[in-house]
Amino acid sequence: MNVTKILGLNIKFSKWEKYNSLPIYIVSNYKIENVNINGVKCLGVSLQDELPTLSTIKKLIRKINKIENLPVFIVLNNLSNFRKENLLKNNIPFILQDKMIYLPFMATFLTNKEYLNKASIEKLTISAQLLLVWILYQKGDSFCVSDALNVLKFSNMTLTRAYRQLVSTGLFFEHKKGRKIYLSIDCSKLELIKQIKTYLRNPILRSAYILKSNITTDMVFSGESALSYYGFINPPSIPVYAVCKSDINNIELQDEFLLNEEQVKIDIWHYDPKLFSNNNCYVDILSLIISLNNEEDERIQMEIDKLLSDVLK
């Protein structure tokens, strides 16, 4: 969809002669051009990096208007639905490629589609999901991404891909403080986990059985065994453990349950189920809940709802 054609807009960019009158930090981070839209003169600001905070955008427009009093709009390549609503509420003009236009000084065109990043997301990657769990355990509603490295031990590239995927869900927005990148949310964490539920990936790679004699310290209680510890349901007749896929190599797995008192169920996880655990005996509550995401048993769902309300209150 080309909204400029629909609205009959003829947009021409040219050099802005007063560009060098701006402070060096603005010149280094923004490209500002003269724009003529159907005879209306204005200024377009293209970003060299990510969309800055709302307060930064407002300050930038004020500084430009002190030099030349013309309407100013932001030129964007991508925009989450949250940031779009934020710009609209604060009357900040913008053009999103050829998809979306908000120019209150002359015309408005908005689609109902929530434009996120071009890449559609069906499920979060494991690294993005781990970053999500880390965020849910933090206090407040703004989170310094690099702080997660203390727990997650990601490479910088993996961390960057993870937080960008979270942003592309439209449920997080990104901003900077100095050189540090922060992710923020505009809803409660309980509401966040409900909205992002469809993107969640089950951490369980596969399930099998092992002999009790093969239980190791790398394993923790999971499934209904952990749910009975955190909640008020009875423990299952067959204990359930979880282990990271990298810690199961030398243990014989059995596909069938044969020996009632000698076997336990083992869920093999994509990542270490002890990563967020406080006691190294049980998988943490949020990872447990995500692993039971598709469980249809009403009894289990009631316990999950109670635990979520307690943990994310």
C-alpha positions in Angstrom: 0.0 0.0 0.0 1.4 3.4 -1.0 -0.4 6.0 1.1 1.3 8.9 -0.7 -0.4 7.8 -4.0 -3.7 7.3 -2.3 -3.6 10.8 -0.8 -2.2 12.3 -4.0 0.9 13.6 -2.2 3.9 14.8 -4.1 6.8 14.7 -1.7 10.2 16.2 -2.6 13.3 16.3 -0.4 16.1 18.8 -0.8 19.2 20.0 1.2 18.4 22.1 4.2 21.0 24.9 4.2 20.7 25.6 7.9 21.7 22.0 8.9 25.2 23.0 10.2 23.6 25.6 12.6 22.6 22.7 14.8 24.7 21.3 17.7 27.2 18.6 16.7 25.3 15.8 18.6 22.2 16.5 16.5 24.2 16.6 13.2 25.8 13.3 14.1 22.6 11.4 14.8 20.0 12.9 12.6 19.6 13.9 8.9 17.4 16.9 8.4 16.1 17.9 5.0 13.8 20.5 3.4 10.6 18.8 2.3 7.9 20.1 0.0 4.6 18.2 0.2 2.1 19.5 -2.4 3.5 23.0 -2.0 3.7 22.9 1.8 7.2 23.5 3.1 8.3 21.5 6.1 11.4 19.7 7.5 11.9 15.9 7.6 14.1 14.3 10.3 15.6 10.9 9.4 17.1 8.8 12.2 20.6 7.4 12.0 19.8 4.9 14.9 16.8 3.7 16.8 13.8 6.0 17.5 14.7 8.0 20.6 12.5 8.7 23.6 9.5 11.0 23.3 11.2 13.7 25.4 14.2 13.6 23.1 12.1 14.0 20.0 10.3 17.0 21.5 13.5 18.7 22.4 14.9 18.0 18.9 11.9 19.6 17.2 12.1 22.6 19.5 15.8 23.1 18.7 15.0 22.9 14.9 12.1 25.3 15.2 14.4 27.9 16.9 16.5 27.9 13.7 13.6 27.7 11.2 9.9 27.8 12.2 8.5 25.1 9.9 6.5 22.0 10.6 8.8 19.1 11.4 8.0 15.4 10.9 10.0 12.2 11.7 10.9 9.7 8.9 10.7 6.1 10.1 11.6 2.7 8.7 9.7 0.7 11.3 7.4 1.5 14.2 5.7 -0.6 16.9 2.1 -0.1 17.6 3.0 1.2 21.1 5.3 3.9 19.7 2.8 4.8 17.1 0.1 5.5 19.7 2.7 7.4 21.7 3.5 9.7 18.8 -0.2 10.2 18.0 -1.1 11.1 21.6 1.7 13.7 21.7 0.9 15.1 18.2 4.3 14.2 16.7 4.1 14.1 12.9 5.7 11.1 11.2 5.9 9.2 7.9 6.5 5.4 8.1 8.0 4.4 4.8 5.0 4.3 2.3 2.7 2.6 4.8 1.6 5.1 7.3 1.4 8.9 7.5 0.5 11.3 10.2 0.9 15.0 9.2 -1.6 17.0 11.3 -0.4 20.2 9.7 -1.9 19.1 6.3 -3.3 15.6 6.2 -3.6 12.3 8.0 -3.6 8.7 6.8 -3.4 5.8 9.2 -4.0 2.1 8.6 -5.5 -0.2 11.2 -2.7 -2.7 10.8 -0.1 -2.7 13.5 3.1 -2.2 11.7 6.0 -3.9 13.4 9.3 -5.1 12.0 9.1 -6.7 8.6 9.9 -10.1 9.9 6.8 -11.8 11.1 7.1 -13.7 14.4 5.4 -17.0 15.2 7.4 -18.0 18.2 10.2 -16.4 20.3 13.6 -17.8 20.0 14.9 -19.5 23.1 17.2 -16.6 23.8 14.4 -14.0 23.5 12.2 -16.1 25.7 15.0 -16.3 28.4 15.3 -12.5 28.2 11.6 -12.3 28.7 11.7 -14.5 31.8 14.6 -12.4 33.2 12.6 -9.2 32.6 9.5 -10.6 34.3 11.5 -11.3 37.4 12.9 -7.7 37.5 11.2 -4.8 39.4 9.7 -1.8 37.7 8.7 -1.3 34.0 12.1 -0.3 32.4 14.9 -2.8 32.1 18.6 -2.3 31.2 19.2 -5.0 28.6 22.9 -5.5 29.4 22.1 -6.3 33.0 20.7 -9.6 31.8 24.2 -10.8 30.8 25.0 -11.4 34.5 22.4 -14.2 34.4 22.0 -15.3 30.8 25.7 -15.3 29.8 24.7 -14.5 26.2 27.1 -13.0 23.6 26.4 -9.4 22.7 25.1 -10.5 19.3 22.7 -13.0 20.8 21.4 -10.4 23.3 20.9 -7.9 20.6 18.8 -10.4 18.5 16.9 -11.4 21.6 15.8 -7.9 22.7 15.0 -6.8 19.1 12.7 -9.8 18.7 10.9 -8.7 21.9 10.5 -5.2 20.5 9.1 -6.6 17.3 6.2 -8.2 19.2 4.9 -4.6 19.8 4.8 -5.2 23.5 8.1 -3.6 24.3 9.7 -0.3 23.3 13.3 0.5 23.2 15.2 3.6 24.3 18.7 4.6 25.3 20.2 6.2 28.4 23.7 7.1 27.4 25.1 4.0 25.7 22.9 1.6 27.5 19.7 0.2 25.9 16.5 -0.2 27.9 13.3 -2.1 27.2 10.1 -0.7 28.7 6.5 -1.9 28.9 3.3 0.1 29.2 1.2 -2.5 30.9 1.4 -4.7 34.0 3.6 -7.8 33.8 0.5 -10.0 34.3 -1.1 -8.4 31.3 2.2 -8.7 29.4 2.5 -12.5 29.9 -1.1 -12.9 28.8 -0.5 -10.9 25.6 2.7 -12.6 24.7 1.5 -16.1 25.5 0.9 -17.0 21.8 4.6 -16.2 21.1 6.0 -18.5 23.8 7.9 -21.7 22.9 7.7 -24.8 25.1 11.1 -25.2 26.7 10.6 -29.0 26.7 12.4 -30.6 23.8 11.2 -34.1 24.5 10.0 -36.3 27.4 11.2 -39.8 28.4 11.8 -42.0 31.5 14.9 -42.9 33.4 15.8 -45.1 36.3 15.8 -43.3 39.7 19.4 -44.4 40.1 20.3 -42.2 37.2 19.0 -39.0 38.7 21.8 -36.4 38.9 22.4 -33.0 40.5 21.8 -31.4 37.1 18.1 -32.4 37.4 15.3 -30.5 39.2 11.7 -31.2 39.9 9.4 -30.0 37.1 5.9 -30.5 35.7 3.3 -31.4 38.2 5.9 -32.3 40.8 7.1 -28.7 40.9 3.5 -27.4 40.6 2.6 -29.4 43.7 5.5 -27.7 45.6 4.5 -24.2 44.6 0.7 -24.7 44.6 -1.9 -26.8 46.2 -2.3 -29.9 44.0 -1.2 -33.4 44.9 2.1 -34.6 43.5 1.9 -37.0 40.6 2.3 -40.7 41.1 5.4 -40.6 38.9 7.9 -37.9 39.8 8.7 -35.4 37.0 12.2 -34.0 36.6 13.7 -31.5 34.1 17.3 -31.4 32.7 19.1 -29.4 30.1 19.7 -31.3 26.8 23.5 -30.9 27.2 23.4 -32.7 30.5 21.6 -35.9 29.4 24.2 -37.4 27.0 25.4 -40.3 29.1 22.0 -41.3 30.6 20.0 -44.1 29.1 16.5 -42.8 28.2 13.5 -45.1 28.1 10.5 -44.3 25.9 8.0 -46.4 27.9 7.0 -46.4 31.5 7.6 -50.0 32.7 8.8 -50.2 36.3 6.4 -48.3 38.6 8.8 -47.7 41.5 12.1 -47.6 39.7 11.4 -45.0 37.0 10.8 -41.2 36.9 9.7 -39.0 34.0 12.4 -36.7 32.6 11.6 -33.6 30.6 14.6 -32.6 28.4 14.8 -28.8 28.1 16.3 -26.5 25.6 18.1 -24.6 28.4 19.2 -25.3 32.0 16.0 -25.5 34.1 18.0 -24.4 37.1 18.9 -21.0 35.4 16.3 -19.0 37.4 15.8 -21.4 40.3 16.4 -20.1 43.8 16.9 -23.5 45.4 18.4 -25.8 42.7 15.7 -28.4 43.5 12.7 -27.1 41.6 12.4 -25.3 38.3 11.5 -21.6 38.8 7.8 -20.7 38.7 7.7 -18.7 35.4 9.6 -21.3 33.4 7.4 -24.0 34.9 4.2 -22.1 33.9 5.6 -21.6 30.4 6.3 -25.4 30.1 2.7 -26.0 31.1 1.3 -23.4 28.7 -0.7 -25.9 26.6 -2.0 -28.0 29.5 -5.8 -28.3 29.3 -6.4 -29.7 32.8 -8.6 -27.1 34.5 -7.1 -28.0 37.9 -3.6 -27.2 36.6 -4.8 -24.0 34.9 -6.3 -22.7 38.1 -3.0 -23.2 39.9 -1.1 -21.5 37.1 -3.5 -18.5 37.3 -2.9 -18.2 41.1 0.8 -18.5 40.8 1.0 -15.8 38.1 -1.0 -13.4 40.2 1.3 -14.0 43.1 4.6 -13.8 41.2 3.7 -10.8 38.9 1.5 -8.8 41.3 
